[in-house]
Each structure stands twice: as structure tokens, then as C-alpha cells.
Amino acid sequence: MIRSELIQLIADENPHLYQRDVERIVNTVFEEVTNAMARGDRVELRGFGAFSVKKRDARVGRNPRTGESVSVEEKHVPFFKTGKLLRDRLNGKA
């Protein structure tokens, strides 16, 4: 599912809301999650999962084509851990 499909689905299920308002709400939620993670905060959506940022240390990697050593800089990467409710539903337990 892509963002526009999510917006359309929510708008269809809530006919009392204008689609432009639903779009603004969805975009605001995603912006706030992104901003919180950029600050290094953890974002938890109960039953769904938690978004956090993990730090990857600098290391020496290899170019797979040439085998040459390449230095890879330290970086921060997004990480998602599913919640128990989502995990159970995906496995047919809920």
C-alpha cells in the first residue's frame, strides 16, 4: 500500500472528512514520526510496532566487483520492531 492508497482508504471509510483533510492528517503523522526519529527519539505505536534509530559504526567494507577495501563511514539507520499484536495477526493467531 502506498500513501495515496492509505489516504483514499481512510477518506472512503470516513465520508464526513474531506480528502484534503485526511491527506493533511496522514502527512502530519508521517512528518512527526520522521522528526522524532531525526532527533533520535523512539516512536511506539501500541499493537503495531516501534520505530527507532540505530547507529552503525564505521568499518572497512569490500567492493564486491573488484574486491578492493573501502571505508564505510559511521551512519544512523531506521529500525522497525513489530508489536506483539501485529506479529500475532500476521501469524494467524488473532
Secondary structure, DSSP 4 states (H G I P E B T S, - for coil): --HHHHHHHHHHH-TTS-HHHHHHHHHHHHHHHHHHHHTT--EEETTTEEEEEEEE--EEEE-TTT--EEEE--EEEEEEEE-HHHHHHHTT--
